[in-house]
């Protein structure tokens, strides 16, 4: 197997805990222990947006199937929905009693599952 690093994405100030490609492969989302989420352009490796709002480490990130939203789970016990185009926080979901280590969209993008 011929493996090689294509790019190193620099920008988070602490460890990265989760990464995911957008459905069309043009962007990457990353969540970090620095409490932020970054959206990256795959081609250039540049940060397109930095999403802030979590008050503790971001443990899980995922794009919706249409690529228009991101879901994130955090050690702050919340799940957040984000608009990819603007970087705006759309909703905060409460109810977890511990860190949220995983969050994902259903295949149709209408539901979210999360766990710790």
VMD Tcl script that builds the backbone (N, CA, C; Angstrom):
set m [mol new atoms 348]
animate dup $m
set s [atomselect $m all]
$s set {name element resname resid chain x y z} {
  {N N UNK 1 A 0.840 -1.169 0.000}
  {CA C UNK 1 A 0.000 0.000 0.000}
  {C C UNK 1 A 0.897 1.249 0.000}
  {N N UNK 2 A 0.571 2.196 -0.830}
  {CA C UNK 2 A 1.351 3.428 -0.960}
  {C C UNK 2 A 0.643 4.545 -0.196}
  {N N UNK 3 A 0.999 4.731 1.071}
  {CA C UNK 3 A 0.374 5.741 1.906}
  {C C UNK 3 A 1.278 6.958 2.023}
  {N N UNK 4 A 0.654 8.132 1.982}
  {CA C UNK 4 A 1.400 9.361 2.182}
  {C C UNK 4 A 0.461 10.443 2.673}
  {N N UNK 5 A 1.015 11.382 3.406}
  {CA C UNK 5 A 0.238 12.504 3.926}
  {C C UNK 5 A 0.021 13.487 2.783}
  {N N UNK 6 A -1.233 13.839 2.538}
  {CA C UNK 6 A -1.542 14.813 1.494}
  {C C UNK 6 A -1.502 16.238 2.023}
  {N N UNK 7 A -1.932 16.415 3.280}
  {CA C UNK 7 A -1.969 17.740 3.884}
  {C C UNK 7 A -2.032 17.602 5.395}
  {N N UNK 8 A -1.488 18.557 6.094}
  {CA C UNK 8 A -1.656 18.662 7.537}
  {C C UNK 8 A -2.425 19.943 7.805}
  {N N UNK 9 A -3.561 19.804 8.462}
  {CA C UNK 9 A -4.411 20.954 8.738}
  {C C UNK 9 A -4.047 21.526 10.105}
  {N N UNK 10 A -3.590 22.759 10.100}
  {CA C UNK 10 A -3.158 23.425 11.326}
  {C C UNK 10 A -4.122 24.541 11.681}
  {N N UNK 11 A -4.498 24.625 12.953}
  {CA C UNK 11 A -5.385 25.703 13.366}
  {C C UNK 11 A -5.956 25.522 14.751}
  {N N UNK 12 A -6.204 24.294 15.171}
  {CA C UNK 12 A -6.692 24.071 16.529}
  {C C UNK 12 A -5.546 24.289 17.514}
  {N N UNK 13 A -5.896 24.684 18.723}
  {CA C UNK 13 A -4.879 24.943 19.746}
  {C C UNK 13 A -4.772 23.807 20.759}
  {N N UNK 14 A -5.528 22.734 20.540}
  {CA C UNK 14 A -5.462 21.549 21.402}
  {C C UNK 14 A -5.788 20.337 20.538}
  {N N UNK 15 A -5.791 19.177 21.134}
  {CA C UNK 15 A -6.001 17.920 20.410}
  {C C UNK 15 A -7.321 17.913 19.650}
  {N N UNK 16 A -7.317 17.272 18.499}
  {CA C UNK 16 A -8.514 17.081 17.688}
  {C C UNK 16 A -9.114 15.731 18.061}
  {N N UNK 17 A -10.399 15.730 18.357}
  {CA C UNK 17 A -11.065 14.514 18.822}
  {C C UNK 17 A -11.950 13.864 17.767}
  {N N UNK 18 A -12.348 14.612 16.737}
  {CA C UNK 18 A -13.267 14.070 15.742}
  {C C UNK 18 A -13.114 14.824 14.428}
  {N N UNK 19 A -13.186 14.092 13.328}
  {CA C UNK 19 A -13.154 14.688 11.990}
  {C C UNK 19 A -14.143 13.955 11.089}
  {N N UNK 20 A -14.647 14.672 10.074}
  {CA C UNK 20 A -15.557 14.052 9.111}
  {C C UNK 20 A -15.521 14.836 7.799}
  {N N UNK 21 A -15.679 14.128 6.694}
  {CA C UNK 21 A -15.818 14.754 5.381}
  {C C UNK 21 A -17.262 15.165 5.152}
  {N N UNK 22 A -17.462 16.244 4.397}
  {CA C UNK 22 A -18.795 16.604 3.922}
  {C C UNK 22 A -19.221 15.563 2.891}
  {N N UNK 23 A -20.528 15.415 2.660}
  {CA C UNK 23 A -20.984 14.412 1.697}
  {C C UNK 23 A -20.387 14.563 0.294}
  {N N UNK 24 A -20.114 15.800 -0.131}
  {CA C UNK 24 A -19.532 15.996 -1.462}
  {C C UNK 24 A -18.007 15.946 -1.460}
  {N N UNK 25 A -17.406 15.788 -0.276}
  {CA C UNK 25 A -15.956 15.658 -0.178}
  {C C UNK 25 A -15.177 16.950 -0.296}
  {N N UNK 26 A -15.850 18.091 -0.324}
  {CA C UNK 26 A -15.157 19.367 -0.526}
  {C C UNK 26 A -14.708 20.024 0.780}
  {N N UNK 27 A -15.286 19.572 1.894}
  {CA C UNK 27 A -14.968 20.175 3.187}
  {C C UNK 27 A -14.702 19.088 4.228}
  {N N UNK 28 A -14.003 19.488 5.271}
  {CA C UNK 28 A -13.785 18.634 6.432}
  {C C UNK 28 A -14.237 19.434 7.646}
  {N N UNK 29 A -14.873 18.761 8.593}
  {CA C UNK 29 A -15.207 19.384 9.874}
  {C C UNK 29 A -14.369 18.694 10.941}
  {N N UNK 30 A -13.866 19.484 11.888}
  {CA C UNK 30 A -13.074 18.932 12.986}
  {C C UNK 30 A -13.559 19.513 14.305}
  {N N UNK 31 A -13.550 18.673 15.330}
  {CA C UNK 31 A -13.890 19.096 16.680}
  {C C UNK 31 A -12.682 18.901 17.568}
  {N N UNK 32 A -12.501 19.792 18.534}
  {CA C UNK 32 A -11.261 19.799 19.297}
  {C C UNK 32 A -11.479 20.004 20.792}
  {N N UNK 33 A -10.450 19.627 21.538}
  {CA C UNK 33 A -10.404 19.899 22.970}
  {C C UNK 33 A -10.259 21.402 23.243}
  {N N UNK 34 A -10.034 22.213 22.212}
  {CA C UNK 34 A -9.985 23.668 22.407}
  {C C UNK 34 A -11.393 24.291 22.407}
  {N N UNK 35 A -12.429 23.441 22.434}
  {CA C UNK 35 A -13.846 23.830 22.508}
  {C C UNK 35 A -14.391 24.376 21.194}
  {N N UNK 36 A -13.645 24.265 20.107}
  {CA C UNK 36 A -14.107 24.800 18.829}
  {C C UNK 36 A -14.314 23.709 17.787}
  {N N UNK 37 A -15.034 24.106 16.755}
  {CA C UNK 37 A -15.253 23.297 15.563}
  {C C UNK 37 A -14.712 24.112 14.399}
  {N N UNK 38 A -13.994 23.468 13.516}
  {CA C UNK 38 A -13.489 24.169 12.336}
  {C C UNK 38 A -13.988 23.467 11.084}
  {N N UNK 39 A -14.334 24.277 10.091}
  {CA C UNK 39 A -14.701 23.773 8.768}
  {C C UNK 39 A -13.569 24.152 7.834}
  {N N UNK 40 A -13.042 23.153 7.145}
  {CA C UNK 40 A -11.857 23.306 6.305}
  {C C UNK 40 A -12.207 23.073 4.834}
  {N N UNK 41 A -11.528 23.774 3.967}
  {CA C UNK 41 A -11.587 23.508 2.533}
  {C C UNK 41 A -10.583 22.400 2.224}
  {N N UNK 42 A -11.045 21.320 1.626}
  {CA C UNK 42 A -10.173 20.169 1.363}
  {C C UNK 42 A -9.061 20.534 0.390}
  {N N UNK 43 A -9.388 21.241 -0.659}
  {CA C UNK 43 A -8.414 21.557 -1.706}
  {C C UNK 43 A -7.262 22.415 -1.190}
  {N N UNK 44 A -7.597 23.487 -0.471}
  {CA C UNK 44 A -6.565 24.433 -0.033}
  {C C UNK 44 A -6.022 24.138 1.359}
  {N N UNK 45 A -6.810 23.443 2.171}
  {CA C UNK 45 A -6.419 23.205 3.558}
  {C C UNK 45 A -6.675 24.400 4.457}
  {N N UNK 46 A -7.351 25.413 3.941}
  {CA C UNK 46 A -7.636 26.624 4.719}
  {C C UNK 46 A -8.887 26.446 5.580}
  {N N UNK 47 A -8.882 27.128 6.731}
  {CA C UNK 47 A -10.061 27.161 7.588}
  {C C UNK 47 A -11.080 28.098 6.958}
  {N N UNK 48 A -12.288 27.605 6.730}
  {CA C UNK 48 A -13.368 28.430 6.198}
  {C C UNK 48 A -14.129 29.126 7.316}
  {N N UNK 49 A -14.385 28.384 8.406}
  {CA C UNK 49 A -15.127 28.928 9.542}
  {C C UNK 49 A -14.653 28.266 10.827}
  {N N UNK 50 A -14.684 29.010 11.912}
  {CA C UNK 50 A -14.478 28.468 13.250}
  {C C UNK 50 A -15.765 28.671 14.022}
  {N N UNK 51 A -16.325 27.589 14.526}
  {CA C UNK 51 A -17.591 27.629 15.245}
  {C C UNK 51 A -17.313 27.591 16.742}
  {N N UNK 52 A -17.859 28.553 17.460}
  {CA C UNK 52 A -17.675 28.615 18.907}
  {C C UNK 52 A -19.034 28.622 19.587}
  {N N UNK 53 A -19.092 28.029 20.757}
  {CA C UNK 53 A -20.338 27.973 21.513}
  {C C UNK 53 A -20.312 26.892 22.571}
  {N N UNK 54 A -19.552 25.838 22.346}
  {CA C UNK 54 A -19.398 24.824 23.379}
  {C C UNK 54 A -18.504 25.385 24.485}
  {N N UNK 55 A -18.771 24.974 25.713}
  {CA C UNK 55 A -17.993 25.455 26.857}
  {C C UNK 55 A -17.002 24.422 27.363}
  {N N UNK 56 A -16.890 23.306 26.644}
  {CA C UNK 56 A -15.906 22.271 26.972}
  {C C UNK 56 A -15.542 21.566 25.670}
  {N N UNK 57 A -14.677 20.601 25.749}
  {CA C UNK 57 A -14.144 19.901 24.574}
  {C C UNK 57 A -15.248 19.372 23.660}
  {N N UNK 58 A -15.032 19.524 22.355}
  {CA C UNK 58 A -15.934 18.976 21.347}
  {C C UNK 58 A -15.448 17.562 21.040}
  {N N UNK 59 A -16.312 16.584 21.296}
  {CA C UNK 59 A -15.914 15.186 21.183}
  {C C UNK 59 A -16.349 14.523 19.880}
  {N N UNK 60 A -17.385 15.072 19.219}
  {CA C UNK 60 A -17.925 14.429 18.027}
  {C C UNK 60 A -18.484 15.485 17.080}
  {N N UNK 61 A -18.214 15.318 15.793}
  {CA C UNK 61 A -18.773 16.187 14.756}
  {C C UNK 61 A -19.199 15.342 13.561}
  {N N UNK 62 A -20.252 15.791 12.885}
  {CA C UNK 62 A -20.714 15.099 11.675}
  {C C UNK 62 A -21.505 16.065 10.809}
  {N N UNK 63 A -21.371 15.901 9.500}
  {CA C UNK 63 A -22.187 16.645 8.546}
  {C C UNK 63 A -23.531 15.953 8.361}
  {N N UNK 64 A -24.560 16.737 8.080}
  {CA C UNK 64 A -25.844 16.169 7.670}
  {C C UNK 64 A -25.686 15.587 6.266}
  {N N UNK 65 A -26.573 14.672 5.865}
  {CA C UNK 65 A -26.452 14.068 4.540}
  {C C UNK 65 A -26.480 15.066 3.378}
  {N N UNK 66 A -27.149 16.214 3.558}
  {CA C UNK 66 A -27.169 17.228 2.496}
  {C C UNK 66 A -26.005 18.214 2.612}
  {N N UNK 67 A -25.190 18.082 3.679}
  {CA C UNK 67 A -24.017 18.935 3.845}
  {C C UNK 67 A -24.306 20.336 4.327}
  {N N UNK 68 A -25.550 20.622 4.696}
  {CA C UNK 68 A -25.919 21.984 5.081}
  {C C UNK 68 A -25.837 22.242 6.577}
  {N N UNK 69 A -25.777 21.176 7.380}
  {CA C UNK 69 A -25.721 21.323 8.828}
  {C C UNK 69 A -24.617 20.435 9.398}
  {N N UNK 70 A -24.205 20.796 10.602}
  {CA C UNK 70 A -23.251 19.992 11.373}
  {C C UNK 70 A -23.883 19.726 12.728}
  {N N UNK 71 A -23.683 18.528 13.243}
  {CA C UNK 71 A -24.060 18.214 14.613}
  {C C UNK 71 A -22.770 18.012 15.400}
  {N N UNK 72 A -22.765 18.490 16.646}
  {CA C UNK 72 A -21.593 18.319 17.504}
  {C C UNK 72 A -22.025 17.873 18.888}
  {N N UNK 73 A -21.190 17.045 19.492}
  {CA C UNK 73 A -21.394 16.613 20.867}
  {C C UNK 73 A -20.188 17.019 21.686}
  {N N UNK 74 A -20.407 17.372 22.953}
  {CA C UNK 74 A -19.337 17.957 23.757}
  {C C UNK 74 A -19.310 17.414 25.183}
  {N N UNK 75 A -18.156 17.612 25.814}
  {CA C UNK 75 A -18.031 17.325 27.242}
  {C C UNK 75 A -18.901 18.258 28.075}
  {N N UNK 76 A -19.407 19.336 27.481}
  {CA C UNK 76 A -20.296 20.247 28.215}
  {C C UNK 76 A -21.719 19.694 28.338}
  {N N UNK 77 A -21.915 18.434 27.904}
  {CA C UNK 77 A -23.183 17.698 28.025}
  {C C UNK 77 A -24.251 18.174 27.062}
  {N N UNK 78 A -23.860 18.887 25.998}
  {CA C UNK 78 A -24.827 19.364 25.010}
  {C C UNK 78 A -24.535 18.791 23.630}
  {N N UNK 79 A -25.581 18.816 22.817}
  {CA C UNK 79 A -25.495 18.542 21.388}
  {C C UNK 79 A -25.919 19.830 20.706}
  {N N UNK 80 A -25.143 20.260 19.718}
  {CA C UNK 80 A -25.476 21.499 19.018}
  {C C UNK 80 A -25.629 21.236 17.520}
  {N N UNK 81 A -26.541 21.983 16.913}
  {CA C UNK 81 A -26.729 21.986 15.464}
  {C C UNK 81 A -26.220 23.309 14.927}
  {N N UNK 82 A -25.520 23.246 13.798}
  {CA C UNK 82 A -24.885 24.426 13.208}
  {C C UNK 82 A -25.250 24.533 11.742}
  {N N UNK 83 A -25.359 25.768 11.263}
  {CA C UNK 83 A -25.526 26.037 9.838}
  {C C UNK 83 A -24.146 26.135 9.207}
  {N N UNK 84 A -23.881 25.315 8.196}
  {CA C UNK 84 A -22.553 25.273 7.578}
  {C C UNK 84 A -22.232 26.564 6.832}
  {N N UNK 85 A -23.195 27.125 6.133}
  {CA C UNK 85 A -22.933 28.316 5.315}
  {C C UNK 85 A -22.530 29.515 6.163}
  {N N UNK 86 A -23.225 29.727 7.275}
  {CA C UNK 86 A -22.991 30.926 8.096}
  {C C UNK 86 A -22.149 30.646 9.336}
  {N N UNK 87 A -22.090 29.392 9.778}
  {CA C UNK 87 A -21.423 29.047 11.023}
  {C C UNK 87 A -22.271 29.340 12.246}
  {N N UNK 88 A -23.516 29.713 12.020}
  {CA C UNK 88 A -24.422 30.081 13.110}
  {C C UNK 88 A -24.923 28.840 13.846}
  {N N UNK 89 A -24.978 28.952 15.165}
  {CA C UNK 89 A -25.571 27.893 15.980}
  {C C UNK 89 A -27.083 27.936 15.800}
  {N N UNK 90 A -27.669 26.805 15.402}
  {CA C UNK 90 A -29.102 26.743 15.152}
  {C C UNK 90 A -29.888 26.291 16.381}
  {N N UNK 91 A -29.306 25.373 17.149}
  {CA C UNK 91 A -30.035 24.806 18.274}
  {C C UNK 91 A -29.069 24.132 19.234}
  {N N UNK 92 A -29.401 24.174 20.517}
  {CA C UNK 92 A -28.679 23.430 21.541}
  {C C UNK 92 A -29.644 22.432 22.154}
  {N N UNK 93 A -29.254 21.176 22.146}
  {CA C UNK 93 A -30.076 20.110 22.702}
  {C C UNK 93 A -29.506 19.696 24.049}
  {N N UNK 94 A -30.379 19.730 25.063}
  {CA C UNK 94 A -29.985 19.405 26.424}
  {C C UNK 94 A -30.564 18.051 26.819}
  {N N UNK 95 A -30.099 17.509 27.920}
  {CA C UNK 95 A -30.678 16.281 28.429}
  {C C UNK 95 A -29.651 15.241 28.829}
  {N N UNK 96 A -28.452 15.333 28.281}
  {CA C UNK 96 A -27.405 14.404 28.698}
  {C C UNK 96 A -26.931 14.762 30.104}
  {N N UNK 97 A -26.584 13.745 30.866}
  {CA C UNK 97 A -26.085 13.964 32.226}
  {C C UNK 97 A -24.579 13.756 32.311}
  {N N UNK 98 A -23.960 13.507 31.164}
  {CA C UNK 98 A -22.515 13.323 31.096}
  {C C UNK 98 A -22.044 13.789 29.722}
  {N N UNK 99 A -20.760 13.712 29.477}
  {CA C UNK 99 A -20.185 14.112 28.188}
  {C C UNK 99 A -20.883 13.406 27.032}
  {N N UNK 100 A -21.013 14.120 25.921}
  {CA C UNK 100 A -21.554 13.521 24.703}
  {C C UNK 100 A -20.363 13.130 23.828}
  {N N UNK 101 A -20.142 11.832 23.704}
  {CA C UNK 101 A -18.958 11.359 22.979}
  {C C UNK 101 A -19.241 11.027 21.527}
  {N N UNK 102 A -20.525 10.977 21.147}
  {CA C UNK 102 A -20.852 10.636 19.771}
  {C C UNK 102 A -22.175 11.266 19.377}
  {N N UNK 103 A -22.237 11.801 18.158}
  {CA C UNK 103 A -23.468 12.373 17.613}
  {C C UNK 103 A -23.469 12.165 16.110}
  {N N UNK 104 A -24.648 11.856 15.557}
  {CA C UNK 104 A -24.744 11.581 14.121}
  {C C UNK 104 A -26.150 11.888 13.623}
  {N N UNK 105 A -26.258 12.136 12.322}
  {CA C UNK 105 A -27.544 12.317 11.655}
  {C C UNK 105 A -28.059 10.982 11.138}
  {N N UNK 106 A -29.372 10.867 11.038}
  {CA C UNK 106 A -29.978 9.723 10.349}
  {C C UNK 106 A -29.724 9.883 8.849}
  {N N UNK 107 A -29.847 8.808 8.076}
  {CA C UNK 107 A -29.578 8.907 6.626}
  {C C UNK 107 A -30.423 9.949 5.897}
  {N N UNK 108 A -31.649 10.227 6.378}
  {CA C UNK 108 A -32.477 11.246 5.720}
  {C C UNK 108 A -32.243 12.642 6.291}
  {N N UNK 109 A -31.389 12.754 7.334}
  {CA C UNK 109 A -31.059 14.049 7.911}
  {C C UNK 109 A -32.103 14.642 8.811}
  {N N UNK 110 A -33.171 13.893 9.108}
  {CA C UNK 110 A -34.273 14.431 9.904}
  {C C UNK 110 A -34.153 14.143 11.397}
  {N N UNK 111 A -33.253 13.239 11.752}
  {CA C UNK 111 A -33.093 12.880 13.156}
  {C C UNK 111 A -31.617 12.906 13.520}
  {N N UNK 112 A -31.368 13.034 14.837}
  {CA C UNK 112 A -30.007 13.014 15.376}
  {C C UNK 112 A -29.976 11.960 16.470}
  {N N UNK 113 A -28.890 11.243 16.539}
  {CA C UNK 113 A -28.659 10.316 17.646}
  {C C UNK 113 A -27.392 10.767 18.359}
  {N N UNK 114 A -27.393 10.635 19.680}
  {CA C UNK 114 A -26.208 11.018 20.448}
  {C C UNK 114 A -26.070 10.084 21.642}
  {N N UNK 115 A -24.848 9.952 22.105}
  {CA C UNK 115 A -24.608 9.082 23.247}
  {C C UNK 115 A -23.348 9.477 23.974}
  {N N UNK 116 A -23.155 8.848 25.146}
  {CA C UNK 116 A -21.968 9.128 25.938}
  {C C UNK 116 A -21.318 7.847 26.377}
}
mol reanalyze $m
mol bondsrecalc $m
mol representation Tube
mol addrep $m
